[in-house]
């Protein structure tokens, strides 16, 4: 399994989703579930896979999903710096 750093170099970023769903026995009540994993924006294939699992296996019907993510490593985040040794 890749480390978090290796996933970030491959374009993954830490992604958090707040999932609101209806309680099966009380559909008028919304419950919140927080999901977090490394995923690739904007497609979010890992989250999509989890939501497919949810729709198939979990009784609570999805109401909404709010997603936030932040890439720690970006193209402009790395710079080459030259310096001279002072003797």
PEWO-V50704 format. One record per backbone hydrogen bond with DSSP energy under -1.0 kcal/mol. NH is the residue of the N-H (numbers start at 1). CO is the residue of the C=O. Records with the same first field share a line. If there is no record, write none. Layout:
NH: CO  CO
This chain:
7: 3
8: 4
9: 5
10: 6
11: 8
12: 7
13: 39
15: 37
16: 68
17: 35
18: 66
19: 33
20: 64
21: 31
22: 61
23: 29
29: 26
31: 21
33: 19
35: 17
37: 15
39: 13
44: 40
48: 44
49: 45
50: 46
51: 47
52: 48
53: 49
54: 50
55: 51
56: 52
57: 53
58: 54
63: 20
64: 20
66: 18
68: 16
70: 14
77: 74
